[in-house]
């Protein structure tokens, strides 16, 4: 997904939905995203992640639902 600003677009989508969390590139070339918020908004974010921004190619999505940790207060790009 290099060159399509996936992280920046994901951050904006997370903020638009009122979610808290972060998104980052991983060393293996994949993108990791952690989000907390109401279930319906998380599902909307998941739908966005499946298509990504314009020109993105999303091959697969792995989803893990967990209890919120409440250790984030906004939606940011991480490391």
Protein Blocks (a to p, Z undefined) as FASTA:
>chain_A
ZZklmmmmmmmmmmmnopacdddddfkopacdddeddfklmmmmmmmmmnopghiacfbd
cddddddehlafbdcdeZZ
